[in-house]
Amino acid sequence: MISQLHAAVRSGLVRLEDVTFPLSWYAEKRLCKNKRLLAEYIAENSMVESKQFLESLEAWQKCPSDSPGRP
C-alpha cells in the first residue's frame, strides 16, 4: 500500500500534502515503535518505493532509529 501511495504521489495523481496528515499520525503512533524491524523488512524485500515514501514523512524521520521492534 505504501508503495502505491508513493507511485500516486510521484505520478501527480495525489499530492503529498493530501496524505501527509493521516499517514504521519499512523507513522508516529503505530510504526515508530517498530521502526528498526520495519526498516529491515523493507530492505530485505527491496521495497524501494515504500522506503522513499516513509522517508518523505517528517514523522518517520523523527522516529528513533534504534526502536527495537519485536524480539
CHARMM internal coordinates of N, CA and C (Angstrom, degrees):
IC EDIT
DIST 1 N 1 CA 1.4390
DIST 1 CA 1 C 1.5208
ANGL 1 N 1 CA 1 C 111.43
DIST 1 C 2 N 1.3193
ANGL 1 CA 1 C 2 N 117.49
DIHE 1 N 1 CA 1 C 2 N -43.03
DIST 2 N 2 CA 1.4541
ANGL 1 C 2 N 2 CA 120.49
DIHE 1 CA 1 C 2 N 2 CA -178.70
DIST 2 CA 2 C 1.5210
ANGL 2 N 2 CA 2 C 110.59
DIHE 1 C 2 N 2 CA 2 C -63.24
DIST 2 C 3 N 1.3113
ANGL 2 CA 2 C 3 N 117.15
DIHE 2 N 2 CA 2 C 3 N -40.49
DIST 3 N 3 CA 1.4651
ANGL 2 C 3 N 3 CA 119.42
DIHE 2 CA 2 C 3 N 3 CA 179.48
DIST 3 CA 3 C 1.5275
ANGL 3 N 3 CA 3 C 110.59
DIHE 2 C 3 N 3 CA 3 C -66.39
DIST 3 C 4 N 1.3142
ANGL 3 CA 3 C 4 N 118.08
DIHE 3 N 3 CA 3 C 4 N -32.47
DIST 4 N 4 CA 1.4643
ANGL 3 C 4 N 4 CA 121.29
DIHE 3 CA 3 C 4 N 4 CA 177.11
DIST 4 CA 4 C 1.5298
ANGL 4 N 4 CA 4 C 110.76
DIHE 3 C 4 N 4 CA 4 C -67.15
DIST 4 C 5 N 1.3156
ANGL 4 CA 4 C 5 N 116.39
DIHE 4 N 4 CA 4 C 5 N -39.60
DIST 5 N 5 CA 1.4662
ANGL 4 C 5 N 5 CA 119.74
DIHE 4 CA 4 C 5 N 5 CA 176.34
DIST 5 CA 5 C 1.5213
ANGL 5 N 5 CA 5 C 110.73
DIHE 4 C 5 N 5 CA 5 C -63.85
DIST 5 C 6 N 1.3154
ANGL 5 CA 5 C 6 N 116.01
DIHE 5 N 5 CA 5 C 6 N -41.55
DIST 6 N 6 CA 1.4578
ANGL 5 C 6 N 6 CA 119.81
DIHE 5 CA 5 C 6 N 6 CA 178.82
DIST 6 CA 6 C 1.5333
ANGL 6 N 6 CA 6 C 110.14
DIHE 5 C 6 N 6 CA 6 C -61.39
DIST 6 C 7 N 1.3120
ANGL 6 CA 6 C 7 N 116.75
DIHE 6 N 6 CA 6 C 7 N -43.99
DIST 7 N 7 CA 1.4645
ANGL 6 C 7 N 7 CA 121.05
DIHE 6 CA 6 C 7 N 7 CA 178.98
DIST 7 CA 7 C 1.5321
ANGL 7 N 7 CA 7 C 110.65
DIHE 6 C 7 N 7 CA 7 C -62.75
DIST 7 C 8 N 1.3256
ANGL 7 CA 7 C 8 N 117.35
DIHE 7 N 7 CA 7 C 8 N -39.91
DIST 8 N 8 CA 1.4646
ANGL 7 C 8 N 8 CA 121.03
DIHE 7 CA 7 C 8 N 8 CA 179.67
DIST 8 CA 8 C 1.5226
ANGL 8 N 8 CA 8 C 111.34
DIHE 7 C 8 N 8 CA 8 C -66.28
DIST 8 C 9 N 1.3334
ANGL 8 CA 8 C 9 N 116.62
DIHE 8 N 8 CA 8 C 9 N -40.70
DIST 9 N 9 CA 1.4645
ANGL 8 C 9 N 9 CA 120.32
DIHE 8 CA 8 C 9 N 9 CA 177.75
DIST 9 CA 9 C 1.5214
ANGL 9 N 9 CA 9 C 109.85
DIHE 8 C 9 N 9 CA 9 C -66.89
DIST 9 C 10 N 1.3116
ANGL 9 CA 9 C 10 N 116.32
DIHE 9 N 9 CA 9 C 10 N -45.68
DIST 10 N 10 CA 1.4626
ANGL 9 C 10 N 10 CA 121.12
DIHE 9 CA 9 C 10 N 10 CA -178.28
DIST 10 CA 10 C 1.5325
ANGL 10 N 10 CA 10 C 111.81
DIHE 9 C 10 N 10 CA 10 C -61.41
DIST 10 C 11 N 1.3250
ANGL 10 CA 10 C 11 N 116.59
DIHE 10 N 10 CA 10 C 11 N -36.25
DIST 11 N 11 CA 1.4675
ANGL 10 C 11 N 11 CA 120.18
DIHE 10 CA 10 C 11 N 11 CA -178.30
DIST 11 CA 11 C 1.5321
ANGL 11 N 11 CA 11 C 112.88
DIHE 10 C 11 N 11 CA 11 C -83.92
DIST 11 C 12 N 1.3220
ANGL 11 CA 11 C 12 N 116.49
DIHE 11 N 11 CA 11 C 12 N -8.93
DIST 12 N 12 CA 1.4559
ANGL 11 C 12 N 12 CA 119.99
DIHE 11 CA 11 C 12 N 12 CA 178.03
DIST 12 CA 12 C 1.5208
ANGL 12 N 12 CA 12 C 114.39
DIHE 11 C 12 N 12 CA 12 C 91.59
DIST 12 C 13 N 1.3078
ANGL 12 CA 12 C 13 N 118.08
DIHE 12 N 12 CA 12 C 13 N 2.72
DIST 13 N 13 CA 1.4679
ANGL 12 C 13 N 13 CA 120.37
DIHE 12 CA 12 C 13 N 13 CA 178.08
DIST 13 CA 13 C 1.5240
ANGL 13 N 13 CA 13 C 111.93
DIHE 12 C 13 N 13 CA 13 C -69.09
DIST 13 C 14 N 1.3316
ANGL 13 CA 13 C 14 N 115.59
DIHE 13 N 13 CA 13 C 14 N -29.55
DIST 14 N 14 CA 1.4607
ANGL 13 C 14 N 14 CA 122.33
DIHE 13 CA 13 C 14 N 14 CA -178.67
DIST 14 CA 14 C 1.5198
ANGL 14 N 14 CA 14 C 107.22
DIHE 13 C 14 N 14 CA 14 C -136.13
DIST 14 C 15 N 1.3182
ANGL 14 CA 14 C 15 N 116.47
DIHE 14 N 14 CA 14 C 15 N 143.60
DIST 15 N 15 CA 1.4684
ANGL 14 C 15 N 15 CA 119.77
DIHE 14 CA 14 C 15 N 15 CA 174.77
DIST 15 CA 15 C 1.5185
ANGL 15 N 15 CA 15 C 108.77
DIHE 14 C 15 N 15 CA 15 C -90.52
DIST 15 C 16 N 1.3160
ANGL 15 CA 15 C 16 N 116.54
DIHE 15 N 15 CA 15 C 16 N 142.46
DIST 16 N 16 CA 1.4667
ANGL 15 C 16 N 16 CA 121.06
DIHE 15 CA 15 C 16 N 16 CA 179.01
DIST 16 CA 16 C 1.5190
ANGL 16 N 16 CA 16 C 110.52
DIHE 15 C 16 N 16 CA 16 C -55.41
DIST 16 C 17 N 1.3213
ANGL 16 CA 16 C 17 N 117.06
DIHE 16 N 16 CA 16 C 17 N -37.58
DIST 17 N 17 CA 1.4660
ANGL 16 C 17 N 17 CA 121.06
DIHE 16 CA 16 C 17 N 17 CA -179.72
DIST 17 CA 17 C 1.5312
ANGL 17 N 17 CA 17 C 111.62
DIHE 16 C 17 N 17 CA 17 C -61.50
DIST 17 C 18 N 1.3279
ANGL 17 CA 17 C 18 N 117.14
DIHE 17 N 17 CA 17 C 18 N -28.17
DIST 18 N 18 CA 1.4596
ANGL 17 C 18 N 18 CA 121.15
DIHE 17 CA 17 C 18 N 18 CA -178.57
DIST 18 CA 18 C 1.5242
ANGL 18 N 18 CA 18 C 112.94
DIHE 17 C 18 N 18 CA 18 C -72.71
DIST 18 C 19 N 1.2978
ANGL 18 CA 18 C 19 N 116.91
DIHE 18 N 18 CA 18 C 19 N -24.90
DIST 19 N 19 CA 1.4710
ANGL 18 C 19 N 19 CA 119.72
DIHE 18 CA 18 C 19 N 19 CA -177.67
DIST 19 CA 19 C 1.5220
ANGL 19 N 19 CA 19 C 112.77
DIHE 18 C 19 N 19 CA 19 C -113.05
DIST 19 C 20 N 1.3278
ANGL 19 CA 19 C 20 N 117.10
DIHE 19 N 19 CA 19 C 20 N -6.44
DIST 20 N 20 CA 1.4678
ANGL 19 C 20 N 20 CA 120.01
DIHE 19 CA 19 C 20 N 20 CA -177.32
DIST 20 CA 20 C 1.5185
ANGL 20 N 20 CA 20 C 112.23
DIHE 19 C 20 N 20 CA 20 C -61.93
DIST 20 C 21 N 1.3374
ANGL 20 CA 20 C 21 N 118.03
DIHE 20 N 20 CA 20 C 21 N -48.02
DIST 21 N 21 CA 1.4699
ANGL 20 C 21 N 21 CA 119.17
DIHE 20 CA 20 C 21 N 21 CA -175.97
DIST 21 CA 21 C 1.5252
ANGL 21 N 21 CA 21 C 113.25
DIHE 20 C 21 N 21 CA 21 C -58.19
DIST 21 C 22 N 1.2976
ANGL 21 CA 21 C 22 N 119.34
DIHE 21 N 21 CA 21 C 22 N -57.51
DIST 22 N 22 CA 1.4764
ANGL 21 C 22 N 22 CA 115.67
DIHE 21 CA 21 C 22 N 22 CA -177.11
DIST 22 CA 22 C 1.5245
ANGL 22 N 22 CA 22 C 112.66
DIHE 21 C 22 N 22 CA 22 C -65.54
DIST 22 C 23 N 1.3052
ANGL 22 CA 22 C 23 N 117.87
DIHE 22 N 22 CA 22 C 23 N -35.59
DIST 23 N 23 CA 1.4631
ANGL 22 C 23 N 23 CA 119.76
DIHE 22 CA 22 C 23 N 23 CA -177.70
DIST 23 CA 23 C 1.5181
ANGL 23 N 23 CA 23 C 112.06
DIHE 22 C 23 N 23 CA 23 C -75.84
DIST 23 C 24 N 1.3142
ANGL 23 CA 23 C 24 N 118.05
DIHE 23 N 23 CA 23 C 24 N -33.04
DIST 24 N 24 CA 1.4612
ANGL 23 C 24 N 24 CA 119.92
DIHE 23 CA 23 C 24 N 24 CA 176.81
DIST 24 CA 24 C 1.5246
ANGL 24 N 24 CA 24 C 110.38
DIHE 23 C 24 N 24 CA 24 C -64.16
DIST 24 C 25 N 1.3234
ANGL 24 CA 24 C 25 N 116.67
DIHE 24 N 24 CA 24 C 25 N -41.96
DIST 25 N 25 CA 1.4624
ANGL 24 C 25 N 25 CA 119.74
DIHE 24 CA 24 C 25 N 25 CA 177.01
DIST 25 CA 25 C 1.5187
ANGL 25 N 25 CA 25 C 109.87
DIHE 24 C 25 N 25 CA 25 C -60.84
DIST 25 C 26 N 1.3182
ANGL 25 CA 25 C 26 N 116.84
DIHE 25 N 25 CA 25 C 26 N -46.76
DIST 26 N 26 CA 1.4628
ANGL 25 C 26 N 26 CA 121.84
DIHE 25 CA 25 C 26 N 26 CA -179.33
DIST 26 CA 26 C 1.5282
ANGL 26 N 26 CA 26 C 110.58
DIHE 25 C 26 N 26 CA 26 C -62.06
DIST 26 C 27 N 1.3170
ANGL 26 CA 26 C 27 N 116.98
DIHE 26 N 26 CA 26 C 27 N -42.42
DIST 27 N 27 CA 1.4681
ANGL 26 C 27 N 27 CA 120.44
DIHE 26 CA 26 C 27 N 27 CA 179.17
DIST 27 CA 27 C 1.5248
ANGL 27 N 27 CA 27 C 110.16
DIHE 26 C 27 N 27 CA 27 C -62.69
DIST 27 C 28 N 1.3202
ANGL 27 CA 27 C 28 N 116.15
DIHE 27 N 27 CA 27 C 28 N -46.45
DIST 28 N 28 CA 1.4669
ANGL 27 C 28 N 28 CA 120.30
DIHE 27 CA 27 C 28 N 28 CA -177.76
DIST 28 CA 28 C 1.5229
ANGL 28 N 28 CA 28 C 112.44
DIHE 27 C 28 N 28 CA 28 C -66.87
DIST 28 C 29 N 1.3214
ANGL 28 CA 28 C 29 N 117.03
DIHE 28 N 28 CA 28 C 29 N -46.06
DIST 29 N 29 CA 1.4642
ANGL 28 C 29 N 29 CA 120.98
DIHE 28 CA 28 C 29 N 29 CA -173.15
DIST 29 CA 29 C 1.5263
ANGL 29 N 29 CA 29 C 114.47
DIHE 28 C 29 N 29 CA 29 C -85.96
DIST 29 C 30 N 1.3222
ANGL 29 CA 29 C 30 N 117.82
DIHE 29 N 29 CA 29 C 30 N -26.46
DIST 30 N 30 CA 1.4616
ANGL 29 C 30 N 30 CA 119.81
DIHE 29 CA 29 C 30 N 30 CA -174.11
DIST 30 CA 30 C 1.5321
ANGL 30 N 30 CA 30 C 114.47
DIHE 29 C 30 N 30 CA 30 C -117.67
DIST 30 C 31 N 1.3169
ANGL 30 CA 30 C 31 N 117.15
DIHE 30 N 30 CA 30 C 31 N -38.10
DIST 31 N 31 CA 1.4587
ANGL 30 C 31 N 31 CA 119.64
DIHE 30 CA 30 C 31 N 31 CA -173.13
DIST 31 CA 31 C 1.5262
ANGL 31 N 31 CA 31 C 113.78
DIHE 30 C 31 N 31 CA 31 C -91.38
DIST 31 C 32 N 1.3167
ANGL 31 CA 31 C 32 N 118.06
DIHE 31 N 31 CA 31 C 32 N -31.45
DIST 32 N 32 CA 1.4710
ANGL 31 C 32 N 32 CA 120.81
DIHE 31 CA 31 C 32 N 32 CA -175.48
DIST 32 CA 32 C 1.5236
ANGL 32 N 32 CA 32 C 113.18
DIHE 31 C 32 N 32 CA 32 C -56.91
DIST 32 C 33 N 1.3131
ANGL 32 CA 32 C 33 N 116.38
DIHE 32 N 32 CA 32 C 33 N -39.72
DIST 33 N 33 CA 1.4634
ANGL 32 C 33 N 33 CA 118.13
DIHE 32 CA 32 C 33 N 33 CA -176.51
DIST 33 CA 33 C 1.5265
ANGL 33 N 33 CA 33 C 112.43
DIHE 32 C 33 N 33 CA 33 C -64.72
DIST 33 C 34 N 1.3067
ANGL 33 CA 33 C 34 N 117.16
DIHE 33 N 33 CA 33 C 34 N -16.82
DIST 34 N 34 CA 1.4656
ANGL 33 C 34 N 34 CA 121.54
DIHE 33 CA 33 C 34 N 34 CA 178.09
DIST 34 CA 34 C 1.5262
ANGL 34 N 34 CA 34 C 111.85
DIHE 33 C 34 N 34 CA 34 C -121.86
DIST 34 C 35 N 1.3238
ANGL 34 CA 34 C 35 N 116.44
DIHE 34 N 34 CA 34 C 35 N 29.50
DIST 35 N 35 CA 1.4684
ANGL 34 C 35 N 35 CA 120.28
DIHE 34 CA 34 C 35 N 35 CA -173.68
DIST 35 CA 35 C 1.5264
ANGL 35 N 35 CA 35 C 112.24
DIHE 34 C 35 N 35 CA 35 C -57.38
DIST 35 C 36 N 1.3207
ANGL 35 CA 35 C 36 N 117.30
DIHE 35 N 35 CA 35 C 36 N -47.04
DIST 36 N 36 CA 1.4603
ANGL 35 C 36 N 36 CA 119.32
DIHE 35 CA 35 C 36 N 36 CA -178.11
DIST 36 CA 36 C 1.5213
ANGL 36 N 36 CA 36 C 111.07
DIHE 35 C 36 N 36 CA 36 C -62.32
DIST 36 C 37 N 1.3175
ANGL 36 CA 36 C 37 N 117.11
DIHE 36 N 36 CA 36 C 37 N -44.32
DIST 37 N 37 CA 1.4583
ANGL 36 C 37 N 37 CA 121.69
DIHE 36 CA 36 C 37 N 37 CA 178.91
DIST 37 CA 37 C 1.5306
ANGL 37 N 37 CA 37 C 111.09
DIHE 36 C 37 N 37 CA 37 C -61.95
DIST 37 C 38 N 1.3135
ANGL 37 CA 37 C 38 N 116.82
DIHE 37 N 37 CA 37 C 38 N -45.33
DIST 38 N 38 CA 1.4669
ANGL 37 C 38 N 38 CA 121.09
DIHE 37 CA 37 C 38 N 38 CA 179.00
DIST 38 CA 38 C 1.5250
ANGL 38 N 38 CA 38 C 111.84
DIHE 37 C 38 N 38 CA 38 C -65.16
DIST 38 C 39 N 1.3294
ANGL 38 CA 38 C 39 N 116.77
DIHE 38 N 38 CA 38 C 39 N -40.55
DIST 39 N 39 CA 1.4595
ANGL 38 C 39 N 39 CA 120.43
DIHE 38 CA 38 C 39 N 39 CA 179.11
DIST 39 CA 39 C 1.5333
ANGL 39 N 39 CA 39 C 110.48
DIHE 38 C 39 N 39 CA 39 C -63.59
DIST 39 C 40 N 1.3190
ANGL 39 CA 39 C 40 N 116.69
DIHE 39 N 39 CA 39 C 40 N -40.03
DIST 40 N 40 CA 1.4674
ANGL 39 C 40 N 40 CA 120.37
DIHE 39 CA 39 C 40 N 40 CA 177.18
DIST 40 CA 40 C 1.5240
ANGL 40 N 40 CA 40 C 110.86
DIHE 39 C 40 N 40 CA 40 C -64.59
DIST 40 C 41 N 1.3178
ANGL 40 CA 40 C 41 N 116.84
DIHE 40 N 40 CA 40 C 41 N -43.05
DIST 41 N 41 CA 1.4719
ANGL 40 C 41 N 41 CA 121.39
DIHE 40 CA 40 C 41 N 41 CA 179.12
DIST 41 CA 41 C 1.5255
ANGL 41 N 41 CA 41 C 110.66
DIHE 40 C 41 N 41 CA 41 C -61.95
DIST 41 C 42 N 1.3201
ANGL 41 CA 41 C 42 N 116.24
DIHE 41 N 41 CA 41 C 42 N -45.59
DIST 42 N 42 CA 1.4607
ANGL 41 C 42 N 42 CA 121.49
DIHE 41 CA 41 C 42 N 42 CA 179.71
DIST 42 CA 42 C 1.5283
ANGL 42 N 42 CA 42 C 110.22
DIHE 41 C 42 N 42 CA 42 C -61.34
DIST 42 C 43 N 1.3326
ANGL 42 CA 42 C 43 N 116.79
DIHE 42 N 42 CA 42 C 43 N -43.20
DIST 43 N 43 CA 1.4667
ANGL 42 C 43 N 43 CA 120.80
DIHE 42 CA 42 C 43 N 43 CA -179.78
DIST 43 CA 43 C 1.5289
ANGL 43 N 43 CA 43 C 111.34
DIHE 42 C 43 N 43 CA 43 C -66.37
DIST 43 C 44 N 1.3236
ANGL 43 CA 43 C 44 N 116.81
DIHE 43 N 43 CA 43 C 44 N -44.72
DIST 44 N 44 CA 1.4661
ANGL 43 C 44 N 44 CA 120.62
DIHE 43 CA 43 C 44 N 44 CA -177.95
DIST 44 CA 44 C 1.5179
ANGL 44 N 44 CA 44 C 112.71
DIHE 43 C 44 N 44 CA 44 C -66.07
DIST 44 C 45 N 1.3167
ANGL 44 CA 44 C 45 N 117.10
DIHE 44 N 44 CA 44 C 45 N -25.86
DIST 45 N 45 CA 1.4589
ANGL 44 C 45 N 45 CA 121.15
DIHE 44 CA 44 C 45 N 45 CA -177.28
DIST 45 CA 45 C 1.5235
ANGL 45 N 45 CA 45 C 113.16
DIHE 44 C 45 N 45 CA 45 C -106.11
DIST 45 C 46 N 1.3199
ANGL 45 CA 45 C 46 N 116.24
DIHE 45 N 45 CA 45 C 46 N 14.82
DIST 46 N 46 CA 1.4730
ANGL 45 C 46 N 46 CA 122.65
DIHE 45 CA 45 C 46 N 46 CA 176.93
DIST 46 CA 46 C 1.5259
ANGL 46 N 46 CA 46 C 112.48
DIHE 45 C 46 N 46 CA 46 C 49.40
DIST 46 C 47 N 1.3022
ANGL 46 CA 46 C 47 N 116.30
DIHE 46 N 46 CA 46 C 47 N 47.16
DIST 47 N 47 CA 1.4595
ANGL 46 C 47 N 47 CA 121.97
DIHE 46 CA 46 C 47 N 47 CA -178.74
DIST 47 CA 47 C 1.5320
ANGL 47 N 47 CA 47 C 109.14
DIHE 46 C 47 N 47 CA 47 C -93.42
DIST 47 C 48 N 1.3134
ANGL 47 CA 47 C 48 N 115.64
DIHE 47 N 47 CA 47 C 48 N 67.05
DIST 48 N 48 CA 1.4579
ANGL 47 C 48 N 48 CA 122.88
DIHE 47 CA 47 C 48 N 48 CA -173.76
DIST 48 CA 48 C 1.5276
ANGL 48 N 48 CA 48 C 111.79
DIHE 47 C 48 N 48 CA 48 C -59.57
DIST 48 C 49 N 1.3144
ANGL 48 CA 48 C 49 N 117.75
DIHE 48 N 48 CA 48 C 49 N -45.94
DIST 49 N 49 CA 1.4727
ANGL 48 C 49 N 49 CA 120.12
DIHE 48 CA 48 C 49 N 49 CA -178.16
DIST 49 CA 49 C 1.5236
ANGL 49 N 49 CA 49 C 111.55
DIHE 48 C 49 N 49 CA 49 C -65.39
DIST 49 C 50 N 1.3216
ANGL 49 CA 49 C 50 N 117.62
DIHE 49 N 49 CA 49 C 50 N -37.97
DIST 50 N 50 CA 1.4664
ANGL 49 C 50 N 50 CA 120.14
DIHE 49 CA 49 C 50 N 50 CA 177.17
DIST 50 CA 50 C 1.5160
ANGL 50 N 50 CA 50 C 110.17
DIHE 49 C 50 N 50 CA 50 C -63.71
DIST 50 C 51 N 1.3249
ANGL 50 CA 50 C 51 N 116.49
DIHE 50 N 50 CA 50 C 51 N -42.73
DIST 51 N 51 CA 1.4647
ANGL 50 C 51 N 51 CA 121.00
DIHE 50 CA 50 C 51 N 51 CA 178.98
DIST 51 CA 51 C 1.5223
ANGL 51 N 51 CA 51 C 110.15
DIHE 50 C 51 N 51 CA 51 C -61.93
DIST 51 C 52 N 1.3165
ANGL 51 CA 51 C 52 N 117.43
DIHE 51 N 51 CA 51 C 52 N -46.94
DIST 52 N 52 CA 1.4632
ANGL 51 C 52 N 52 CA 121.43
DIHE 51 CA 51 C 52 N 52 CA -179.35
DIST 52 CA 52 C 1.5237
ANGL 52 N 52 CA 52 C 111.00
DIHE 51 C 52 N 52 CA 52 C -61.09
DIST 52 C 53 N 1.3246
ANGL 52 CA 52 C 53 N 116.50
DIHE 52 N 52 CA 52 C 53 N -42.44
DIST 53 N 53 CA 1.4573
ANGL 52 C 53 N 53 CA 119.58
DIHE 52 CA 52 C 53 N 53 CA -178.49
DIST 53 CA 53 C 1.5253
ANGL 53 N 53 CA 53 C 110.99
DIHE 52 C 53 N 53 CA 53 C -66.10
DIST 53 C 54 N 1.3272
ANGL 53 CA 53 C 54 N 117.53
DIHE 53 N 53 CA 53 C 54 N -47.88
DIST 54 N 54 CA 1.4606
ANGL 53 C 54 N 54 CA 120.30
DIHE 53 CA 53 C 54 N 54 CA 179.87
DIST 54 CA 54 C 1.5297
ANGL 54 N 54 CA 54 C 110.58
DIHE 53 C 54 N 54 CA 54 C -61.03
DIST 54 C 55 N 1.3115
ANGL 54 CA 54 C 55 N 116.95
DIHE 54 N 54 CA 54 C 55 N -40.41
DIST 55 N 55 CA 1.4588
ANGL 54 C 55 N 55 CA 120.21
DIHE 54 CA 54 C 55 N 55 CA -179.90
DIST 55 CA 55 C 1.5285
ANGL 55 N 55 CA 55 C 112.32
DIHE 54 C 55 N 55 CA 55 C -66.90
DIST 55 C 56 N 1.3182
ANGL 55 CA 55 C 56 N 117.60
DIHE 55 N 55 CA 55 C 56 N -19.46
DIST 56 N 56 CA 1.4675
ANGL 55 C 56 N 56 CA 120.45
DIHE 55 CA 55 C 56 N 56 CA 177.32
DIST 56 CA 56 C 1.5266
ANGL 56 N 56 CA 56 C 111.89
DIHE 55 C 56 N 56 CA 56 C -79.51
DIST 56 C 57 N 1.3235
ANGL 56 CA 56 C 57 N 117.66
DIHE 56 N 56 CA 56 C 57 N -13.29
DIST 57 N 57 CA 1.4618
ANGL 56 C 57 N 57 CA 121.74
DIHE 56 CA 56 C 57 N 57 CA -179.87
DIST 57 CA 57 C 1.5255
ANGL 57 N 57 CA 57 C 110.46
DIHE 56 C 57 N 57 CA 57 C -88.50
DIST 57 C 58 N 1.3127
ANGL 57 CA 57 C 58 N 116.72
DIHE 57 N 57 CA 57 C 58 N 125.17
DIST 58 N 58 CA 1.4609
ANGL 57 C 58 N 58 CA 121.23
DIHE 57 CA 57 C 58 N 58 CA 179.95
DIST 58 CA 58 C 1.5274
ANGL 58 N 58 CA 58 C 111.42
DIHE 57 C 58 N 58 CA 58 C -58.95
DIST 58 C 59 N 1.3275
ANGL 58 CA 58 C 59 N 116.87
DIHE 58 N 58 CA 58 C 59 N -37.75
DIST 59 N 59 CA 1.4619
ANGL 58 C 59 N 59 CA 120.82
DIHE 58 CA 58 C 59 N 59 CA -179.89
DIST 59 CA 59 C 1.5287
ANGL 59 N 59 CA 59 C 110.90
DIHE 58 C 59 N 59 CA 59 C -61.14
DIST 59 C 60 N 1.3255
ANGL 59 CA 59 C 60 N 117.32
DIHE 59 N 59 CA 59 C 60 N -39.12
DIST 60 N 60 CA 1.4757
ANGL 59 C 60 N 60 CA 121.08
DIHE 59 CA 59 C 60 N 60 CA 178.82
DIST 60 CA 60 C 1.5338
ANGL 60 N 60 CA 60 C 109.83
DIHE 59 C 60 N 60 CA 60 C -68.39
DIST 60 C 61 N 1.3185
ANGL 60 CA 60 C 61 N 116.38
DIHE 60 N 60 CA 60 C 61 N -39.17
DIST 61 N 61 CA 1.4607
ANGL 60 C 61 N 61 CA 120.73
DIHE 60 CA 60 C 61 N 61 CA 179.75
DIST 61 CA 61 C 1.5222
ANGL 61 N 61 CA 61 C 111.49
DIHE 60 C 61 N 61 CA 61 C -63.66
DIST 61 C 62 N 1.3317
ANGL 61 CA 61 C 62 N 116.43
DIHE 61 N 61 CA 61 C 62 N -32.68
DIST 62 N 62 CA 1.4652
ANGL 61 C 62 N 62 CA 121.14
DIHE 61 CA 61 C 62 N 62 CA -178.50
DIST 62 CA 62 C 1.5221
ANGL 62 N 62 CA 62 C 113.00
DIHE 61 C 62 N 62 CA 62 C -81.24
DIST 62 C 63 N 1.3146
ANGL 62 CA 62 C 63 N 117.89
DIHE 62 N 62 CA 62 C 63 N -15.23
DIST 63 N 63 CA 1.4689
ANGL 62 C 63 N 63 CA 120.72
DIHE 62 CA 62 C 63 N 63 CA 178.67
DIST 63 CA 63 C 1.5218
ANGL 63 N 63 CA 63 C 109.32
DIHE 62 C 63 N 63 CA 63 C -61.81
DIST 63 C 64 N 1.3077
ANGL 63 CA 63 C 64 N 117.55
DIHE 63 N 63 CA 63 C 64 N 137.64
DIST 64 N 64 CA 1.4636
ANGL 63 C 64 N 64 CA 118.60
DIHE 63 CA 63 C 64 N 64 CA 174.40
DIST 64 CA 64 C 1.5283
ANGL 64 N 64 CA 64 C 109.91
DIHE 63 C 64 N 64 CA 64 C -62.14
DIST 64 C 65 N 1.3082
ANGL 64 CA 64 C 65 N 116.30
DIHE 64 N 64 CA 64 C 65 N 128.57
DIST 65 N 65 CA 1.4756
ANGL 64 C 65 N 65 CA 119.02
DIHE 64 CA 64 C 65 N 65 CA -177.87
DIST 65 CA 65 C 1.5102
ANGL 65 N 65 CA 65 C 111.93
DIHE 64 C 65 N 65 CA 65 C -74.16
DIST 65 C 66 N 1.3236
ANGL 65 CA 65 C 66 N 116.98
DIHE 65 N 65 CA 65 C 66 N -11.13
DIST 66 N 66 CA 1.4561
ANGL 65 C 66 N 66 CA 119.54
DIHE 65 CA 65 C 66 N 66 CA 179.43
DIST 66 CA 66 C 1.5227
ANGL 66 N 66 CA 66 C 112.28
DIHE 65 C 66 N 66 CA 66 C -95.90
DIST 66 C 67 N 1.3491
ANGL 66 CA 66 C 67 N 117.00
DIHE 66 N 66 CA 66 C 67 N 14.34
DIST 67 N 67 CA 1.4579
ANGL 66 C 67 N 67 CA 119.69
DIHE 66 CA 66 C 67 N 67 CA 176.46
DIST 67 CA 67 C 1.5246
ANGL 67 N 67 CA 67 C 107.74
DIHE 66 C 67 N 67 CA 67 C -56.73
DIST 67 C 68 N 1.3060
ANGL 67 CA 67 C 68 N 117.28
DIHE 67 N 67 CA 67 C 68 N 126.21
DIST 68 N 68 CA 1.4594
ANGL 67 C 68 N 68 CA 120.05
DIHE 67 CA 67 C 68 N 68 CA -170.07
DIST 68 CA 68 C 1.5233
ANGL 68 N 68 CA 68 C 115.86
DIHE 67 C 68 N 68 CA 68 C -69.92
DIST 68 C 69 N 1.2952
ANGL 68 CA 68 C 69 N 118.92
DIHE 68 N 68 CA 68 C 69 N -26.74
DIST 69 N 69 CA 1.4611
ANGL 68 C 69 N 69 CA 118.77
DIHE 68 CA 68 C 69 N 69 CA -173.95
DIST 69 CA 69 C 1.5218
ANGL 69 N 69 CA 69 C 109.05
DIHE 68 C 69 N 69 CA 69 C 72.12
DIST 69 C 70 N 1.2928
ANGL 69 CA 69 C 70 N 116.38
DIHE 69 N 69 CA 69 C 70 N -166.63
DIST 70 N 70 CA 1.4643
ANGL 69 C 70 N 70 CA 120.33
DIHE 69 CA 69 C 70 N 70 CA 179.76
DIST 70 CA 70 C 1.5138
ANGL 70 N 70 CA 70 C 110.21
DIHE 69 C 70 N 70 CA 70 C -86.62
DIST 70 C 71 N 1.3339
ANGL 70 CA 70 C 71 N 116.34
DIHE 70 N 70 CA 70 C 71 N 147.09
DIST 71 N 71 CA 1.4771
ANGL 70 C 71 N 71 CA 119.49
DIHE 70 CA 70 C 71 N 71 CA 179.05
DIST 71 CA 71 C 1.4976
ANGL 71 N 71 CA 71 C 113.03
DIHE 70 C 71 N 71 CA 71 C -65.73
END
COOR INIT
IC SEED 1 N 1 CA 1 C
IC BUILD
